[in-house]
């Protein structure tokens, strides 16, 4: 039996329903981010940068594009004879099979995979966060404290703490209580959903949880509370750098535009902690004499003839002369035609915004801010000439010329 120190298990099967049309045909971790990345690039890159080279990727919802993207793991140096990256969908067993019923059940169903490597520790990760973290430091704290479970936490403003799962701790960092979205929080240490477990202990609690009728089979609802109830040693690992859960349209839009903000500490260009990706081969971007571009990310293969301001353009996007794109995210292969206006919007892969069409609007031009939000056009859709996609609208089908979507 092979033995390694740590196996990472990356939970990448969530539906991502709050991202609407962007995840109708793909898993959330496969959603494009930052001009040339996918969300899953971050935990995979963190693993290899942290010296963890055995990773199980647990897929379930709309896995085709995610599976194709991860492939053999070569972009992340995870195409290895021993270890490497493994796609782990739910599978049929001799006594029947089930979809993953919860985060804990997903790990439970893959106990045989973990035991192939006989690890000391298991690192459990989520596939829908944007951040850079050295997991080796977290594992070192786990070992130093002799913990059974170590949970990464982020300090959030006290007035926002009721939106998170909160860890209440003693002065030495040991956890004595976990509260899920408390009305009156005692602490502002929010769980990041990143866990290091001693494997033998985790296996015991996974097996006990599976035998418990009515369990949600979830780490936050079952495994963590059960370990606390049994007074297992649980400690926090403090994380203080950039971290964003991109589970909603607003947070995905914000996370992309954070890359344009010099005050945000998320540098994707530094060599010390590179974020690797399966970037498409594309020629250099072309910025025409007619273009006006400022404070934007323009990826390879783009052709810009119009105006682009404070926006992120993915590969092979075309902005025609006379078109304007402001405060927006335009995903791969989209075309914004002459005279079209895109503001405070996310444009899906391969979408076409035809001449004179209008998608989104600046908040200060909206009389009722409660009705304002980021507009979204789904992948491969067409917004016809002079059609209007209003703020906060999410377009799920083609919009004919002159029509309005709200």
C-alpha positions as CSV (number, residue, x, y, z in Angstrom):
1,X,0.0,0.0,0.0
2,X,1.3,3.4,-1.0
3,X,1.6,5.9,1.8
4,X,1.7,9.7,1.4
5,X,1.3,12.4,3.9
6,X,-1.8,14.2,2.6
7,X,-4.6,13.6,0.0
8,X,-6.6,16.6,-1.1
9,X,-10.3,16.1,-1.9
10,X,-11.8,18.9,-3.9
11,X,-15.6,19.2,-3.8
12,X,-16.6,20.3,-7.3
13,X,-20.1,18.8,-7.8
14,X,-22.3,21.7,-6.7
15,X,-25.0,22.9,-9.0
16,X,-24.3,26.6,-8.5
17,X,-28.0,27.5,-9.0
18,X,-27.4,31.1,-7.9
19,X,-25.3,31.7,-11.0
20,X,-28.3,31.0,-13.1
21,X,-27.7,30.7,-16.8
22,X,-24.0,30.6,-16.4
23,X,-24.2,27.2,-14.7
24,X,-27.1,25.6,-16.6
25,X,-24.8,23.5,-18.7
26,X,-21.6,23.5,-16.6
27,X,-20.5,22.9,-13.0
28,X,-19.7,26.0,-11.0
29,X,-16.0,25.3,-10.7
30,X,-15.7,25.4,-14.5
31,X,-17.1,29.0,-14.8
32,X,-14.6,31.3,-16.4
33,X,-12.8,33.9,-14.2
34,X,-10.2,36.6,-14.6
35,X,-9.8,36.6,-18.4
36,X,-8.0,33.3,-18.8
37,X,-8.9,31.1,-15.8
38,X,-11.6,28.9,-14.4
39,X,-12.6,28.9,-10.8
40,X,-11.2,25.4,-10.2
41,X,-7.7,26.7,-11.2
42,X,-7.3,28.2,-7.8
43,X,-7.6,25.1,-5.5
44,X,-5.7,23.0,-8.0
45,X,-2.8,25.6,-8.2
46,X,-2.8,26.0,-4.5
47,X,-2.4,22.2,-4.1
48,X,0.6,21.9,-6.4
49,X,2.2,25.1,-5.0
50,X,1.8,23.7,-1.5
51,X,3.5,20.4,-2.4
52,X,0.3,18.3,-2.5
53,X,0.2,16.3,-5.7
54,X,-2.6,13.7,-5.0
55,X,-6.0,15.3,-5.6
56,X,-9.4,13.8,-6.0
57,X,-11.9,16.0,-7.8
58,X,-15.4,15.0,-6.8
59,X,-17.8,15.9,-9.7
60,X,-21.6,15.4,-10.1
61,X,-23.6,18.2,-11.6
62,X,-23.0,18.9,-15.4
63,X,-19.5,17.5,-15.2
64,X,-18.6,17.2,-18.9
65,X,-16.9,20.6,-19.4
66,X,-15.2,20.4,-16.0
67,X,-13.9,16.9,-16.8
68,X,-12.6,18.0,-20.2
69,X,-10.9,21.0,-18.6
70,X,-9.1,19.2,-15.9
71,X,-8.2,16.3,-18.2
72,X,-5.0,14.6,-17.1
73,X,-4.0,17.5,-14.9
74,X,-1.0,18.5,-17.0
75,X,-1.3,22.4,-16.7
76,X,-1.1,22.0,-12.9
77,X,1.8,19.4,-13.0
78,X,-0.7,16.8,-11.7
79,X,-0.3,14.3,-14.6
80,X,1.7,11.8,-12.5
81,X,2.2,8.0,-12.4
82,X,1.9,8.1,-8.6
83,X,-0.8,10.4,-7.3
84,X,-1.8,13.2,-9.6
85,X,-5.4,14.3,-10.2
86,X,-8.3,11.9,-10.4
87,X,-11.9,12.7,-11.4
88,X,-14.3,11.0,-9.0
89,X,-18.0,11.0,-10.0
90,X,-20.6,9.0,-8.1
91,X,-20.5,5.4,-9.4
92,X,-22.5,2.2,-9.3
93,X,-21.5,-0.4,-6.8
94,X,-22.4,-4.0,-6.6
95,X,-25.1,-3.2,-4.0
96,X,-26.3,-0.2,-5.9
97,X,-25.2,3.4,-6.0
98,X,-26.3,6.9,-5.1
99,X,-25.6,10.5,-6.1
100,X,-23.5,12.3,-3.5
101,X,-26.1,13.2,-0.9
102,X,-23.9,15.9,0.8
103,X,-20.4,17.0,1.2
104,X,-19.6,14.3,3.8
105,X,-21.3,11.6,1.8
106,X,-19.2,12.6,-1.2
107,X,-16.0,11.9,0.8
108,X,-17.5,8.7,2.3
109,X,-18.2,7.3,-1.1
110,X,-14.5,7.7,-2.0
111,X,-13.0,6.1,1.1
112,X,-11.5,3.4,-1.1
113,X,-9.7,6.1,-3.2
114,X,-8.2,7.7,-0.1
115,X,-7.1,4.4,1.3
116,X,-5.1,3.6,-1.8
117,X,-2.7,6.2,-0.5
118,X,-2.9,5.5,3.2
119,X,-2.5,9.2,4.1
120,X,-1.9,10.7,7.5
121,X,-4.1,13.7,6.7
122,X,-7.0,14.6,4.3
123,X,-7.4,18.1,3.1
124,X,-11.0,18.9,2.1
125,X,-11.5,21.8,-0.3
126,X,-14.3,23.6,-2.1
127,X,-14.2,24.3,-5.8
128,X,-15.9,27.7,-5.8
129,X,-13.6,30.1,-4.1
130,X,-11.0,32.6,-5.5
131,X,-7.9,32.8,-3.2
132,X,-4.2,31.8,-2.8
133,X,-3.4,29.7,0.2
134,X,-0.3,27.7,1.3
135,X,-2.0,24.5,2.5
136,X,1.4,23.3,3.8
137,X,1.3,25.9,6.5
138,X,-2.2,24.9,7.5
139,X,-1.1,21.2,7.7
140,X,1.9,22.2,9.8
141,X,-0.4,23.9,12.3
142,X,-2.5,20.8,12.4
143,X,0.5,18.7,13.2
144,X,2.0,21.1,15.7
145,X,-1.2,21.3,17.7
146,X,-2.0,17.6,17.5
147,X,-5.5,18.5,16.3
148,X,-8.0,16.0,14.9
149,X,-9.4,18.7,12.7
150,X,-8.1,22.2,11.6
151,X,-10.5,24.7,10.0
152,X,-9.4,27.7,8.0
153,X,-11.1,30.9,9.2
154,X,-11.3,34.5,7.9
155,X,-12.1,37.5,10.1
156,X,-15.2,39.2,8.7
157,X,-16.8,42.5,9.9
158,X,-18.8,41.8,13.0
159,X,-22.0,43.2,11.4
160,X,-21.7,40.6,8.6
161,X,-20.9,37.6,10.8
162,X,-24.5,36.4,10.9
163,X,-24.1,35.5,7.2
164,X,-21.5,32.9,7.9
165,X,-20.7,29.7,9.8
166,X,-18.9,31.1,12.8
167,X,-16.2,29.4,14.9
168,X,-16.1,30.3,18.6
169,X,-12.6,29.7,20.0
170,X,-10.5,29.9,23.1
171,X,-7.4,32.0,23.3
172,X,-5.2,29.1,22.1
173,X,-7.3,28.8,18.9
174,X,-9.1,25.7,20.0
175,X,-12.7,25.6,18.9
176,X,-15.5,25.1,21.5
177,X,-18.5,25.9,19.4
178,X,-19.7,26.2,15.8
179,X,-22.7,28.4,15.0
180,X,-24.3,28.4,11.5
181,X,-25.4,31.9,10.6
182,X,-26.0,33.0,14.2
183,X,-28.4,35.9,14.8
184,X,-26.2,37.2,17.7
185,X,-22.6,36.1,16.8
186,X,-20.1,35.8,19.6
187,X,-17.1,35.9,17.2
188,X,-16.2,37.1,13.7
189,X,-14.2,34.0,12.7
190,X,-16.0,32.7,9.6
191,X,-15.3,29.2,8.3
192,X,-13.9,29.1,4.8
193,X,-15.0,25.5,4.2
194,X,-11.3,24.4,4.1
195,X,-10.5,21.5,6.5
196,X,-7.5,19.4,7.4
197,X,-8.4,16.1,9.2
198,X,-6.4,13.3,10.6
199,X,-7.5,10.6,8.3
200,X,-8.3,7.8,10.8
201,X,-10.5,10.2,12.8
202,X,-12.3,11.5,9.7
203,X,-13.0,8.0,8.5
204,X,-14.6,7.1,11.8
205,X,-16.9,10.1,11.8
206,X,-17.8,9.6,8.1
207,X,-18.8,6.0,8.8
208,X,-20.8,7.0,11.9
209,X,-22.6,9.7,10.0
210,X,-23.5,7.4,7.1
211,X,-25.2,5.1,9.6
212,X,-27.2,7.9,11.2
213,X,-30.8,8.1,9.8
214,X,-31.9,11.6,8.8
215,X,-28.4,13.0,8.6
216,X,-27.8,15.7,6.0
217,X,-24.4,14.0,5.4
218,X,-22.8,17.5,5.5
219,X,-19.5,18.7,7.1
220,X,-21.0,21.9,8.5
221,X,-24.2,20.4,9.7
222,X,-23.0,17.0,10.9
223,X,-19.3,16.1,11.0
224,X,-18.0,19.3,12.6
225,X,-20.8,19.4,15.3
226,X,-20.4,15.7,16.0
227,X,-16.7,16.0,16.6
228,X,-17.2,19.0,18.8
229,X,-19.9,17.1,20.8
230,X,-17.4,14.3,21.4
231,X,-14.7,16.9,22.5
232,X,-12.3,16.0,19.7
233,X,-9.4,18.5,19.4
234,X,-10.3,21.1,16.8
235,X,-8.4,24.3,16.1
236,X,-8.6,27.2,13.7
237,X,-6.1,28.3,11.1
238,X,-6.2,32.1,10.5
239,X,-6.1,33.3,6.9
240,X,-5.8,37.0,6.2
241,X,-5.4,37.4,2.4
242,X,-7.8,37.8,-0.4
243,X,-10.7,35.2,-0.5
244,X,-14.0,35.4,-2.3
245,X,-16.9,33.0,-2.5
246,X,-18.1,33.4,-6.1
247,X,-21.4,31.6,-5.6
248,X,-23.6,34.5,-6.8
249,X,-23.7,36.8,-9.8
250,X,-22.8,39.8,-7.8
251,X,-19.8,38.1,-6.1
252,X,-18.6,36.7,-9.5
253,X,-18.8,40.1,-11.1
254,X,-17.0,41.7,-8.1
255,X,-14.3,39.1,-8.0
256,X,-13.4,39.7,-11.7
257,X,-13.4,43.5,-11.3
258,X,-11.3,43.2,-8.1
259,X,-8.4,42.3,-10.5
260,X,-8.5,45.9,-11.7
261,X,-8.4,47.4,-8.3
262,X,-4.9,48.2,-7.1
263,X,-6.0,48.2,-3.5
264,X,-7.1,44.5,-3.7
265,X,-4.3,42.1,-2.8
266,X,-4.8,39.5,-5.5
267,X,-1.9,39.4,-8.0
268,X,-2.2,36.7,-10.6
269,X,1.1,37.7,-12.3
270,X,3.5,36.8,-9.5
271,X,5.8,33.8,-10.2
272,X,6.2,32.8,-6.6
273,X,2.6,31.5,-6.4
274,X,1.4,31.0,-9.9
275,X,-2.2,30.2,-10.8
276,X,-2.0,27.7,-13.6
277,X,-4.7,27.2,-16.2
278,X,-5.5,25.3,-19.4
279,X,-5.4,28.5,-21.4
280,X,-6.5,28.4,-25.1
281,X,-4.0,29.0,-27.8
282,X,-4.8,32.4,-29.2
283,X,-2.9,35.1,-31.1
284,X,-2.0,38.4,-29.4
285,X,-4.8,40.8,-28.7
286,X,-5.4,43.6,-31.2
287,X,-6.3,47.2,-30.1
288,X,-7.3,49.3,-33.1
289,X,-6.6,53.0,-33.6
290,X,-10.4,53.6,-33.1
291,X,-10.3,51.9,-29.7
292,X,-10.3,53.6,-26.3
293,X,-9.3,51.2,-23.5
294,X,-8.5,52.0,-19.9
295,X,-8.1,50.1,-16.6
296,X,-9.1,46.8,-18.2
297,X,-7.8,43.2,-18.6
298,X,-7.7,42.2,-22.3
299,X,-6.8,38.6,-22.9
300,X,-5.1,37.0,-25.9
301,X,-7.2,36.7,-29.1
302,X,-9.3,39.8,-28.4
303,X,-10.0,42.4,-31.1
304,X,-11.0,45.8,-29.7
305,X,-12.2,48.6,-32.0
306,X,-14.6,50.3,-29.5
307,X,-14.5,51.6,-26.0
308,X,-13.6,49.4,-23.0
309,X,-13.4,50.8,-19.4
310,X,-12.9,48.9,-16.1
311,X,-13.8,45.6,-17.6
312,X,-12.4,42.0,-18.1
313,X,-12.4,40.6,-21.6
314,X,-11.7,36.8,-22.0
315,X,-10.1,35.3,-25.0
316,X,-11.3,35.9,-28.6
317,X,-13.8,38.6,-27.6
318,X,-14.6,41.2,-30.3
319,X,-15.6,44.7,-29.5
320,X,-16.7,46.5,-32.7
321,X,-16.1,50.1,-33.5
322,X,-18.7,52.3,-31.8
323,X,-19.5,49.7,-29.1
324,X,-19.0,50.4,-25.4
325,X,-18.2,48.0,-22.6
326,X,-18.0,49.5,-19.1
327,X,-17.7,47.8,-15.6
328,X,-18.5,44.4,-17.2
329,X,-17.2,40.9,-17.6
330,X,-17.2,39.5,-21.2
331,X,-16.6,35.8,-21.4
332,X,-14.8,33.9,-24.2
333,X,-15.8,34.3,-27.8
334,X,-18.5,37.0,-27.2
335,X,-19.1,39.8,-29.8
336,X,-20.3,43.3,-28.9
337,X,-21.5,44.9,-32.2
338,X,-21.3,48.5,-33.3
339,X,-23.5,50.9,-31.4
340,X,-24.2,48.3,-28.6
341,X,-23.8,49.3,-24.9
342,X,-22.8,46.9,-22.2
343,X,-22.6,48.3,-18.6
344,X,-22.5,46.5,-15.2
345,X,-23.1,43.1,-16.9
346,X,-21.8,39.6,-17.4
347,X,-21.9,38.4,-21.0
348,X,-21.7,34.6,-21.4
349,X,-19.4,32.6,-23.7
350,X,-20.1,33.0,-27.4
351,X,-23.0,35.5,-26.9
352,X,-23.7,38.2,-29.5
353,X,-24.9,41.7,-28.6
354,X,-26.1,43.1,-31.9
355,X,-26.0,46.7,-33.1
356,X,-27.7,49.3,-30.9
357,X,-28.6,46.8,-28.2
358,X,-28.3,47.8,-24.6
359,X,-27.4,45.4,-21.7
360,X,-27.4,46.7,-18.1
361,X,-27.1,50.3,-16.8
362,X,-25.2,52.4,-14.4
363,X,-26.7,52.4,-10.9
364,X,-26.9,56.2,-10.7
365,X,-29.2,56.1,-13.7
366,X,-31.7,53.9,-11.9
367,X,-34.5,55.6,-10.0
368,X,-35.1,52.6,-7.7
369,X,-31.8,51.0,-6.6
370,X,-33.7,48.0,-5.1
371,X,-34.4,47.1,-8.7
372,X,-30.8,47.5,-9.9
373,X,-28.2,44.8,-10.2
374,X,-25.8,43.1,-12.6
375,X,-27.4,42.1,-15.9
376,X,-26.5,38.6,-17.3
377,X,-26.7,37.3,-20.8
378,X,-26.4,33.5,-21.0
379,X,-23.8,31.6,-23.1
380,X,-24.3,31.5,-26.9
381,X,-27.4,33.8,-26.8
382,X,-28.1,36.7,-29.1
383,X,-29.5,40.0,-28.0
384,X,-31.1,41.5,-31.2
385,X,-30.7,45.0,-32.7
386,X,-31.9,47.7,-30.4
387,X,-33.1,45.2,-27.8
388,X,-32.8,46.0,-24.1
389,X,-31.6,43.8,-21.2
390,X,-32.5,45.7,-18.1
391,X,-30.4,45.9,-14.9
392,X,-30.6,42.7,-12.8
393,X,-32.2,40.7,-15.7
394,X,-30.9,37.2,-16.4
395,X,-31.4,36.4,-20.1
396,X,-32.0,32.6,-20.7
397,X,-33.2,32.7,-24.4
398,X,-32.5,34.8,-27.5
399,X,-34.0,38.3,-27.4
400,X,-35.3,39.6,-30.7
401,X,-34.6,43.0,-32.1
402,X,-36.4,45.8,-30.2
403,X,-37.6,43.5,-27.4
404,X,-37.0,44.2,-23.7
405,X,-35.9,41.7,-21.0
406,X,-36.4,42.6,-17.4
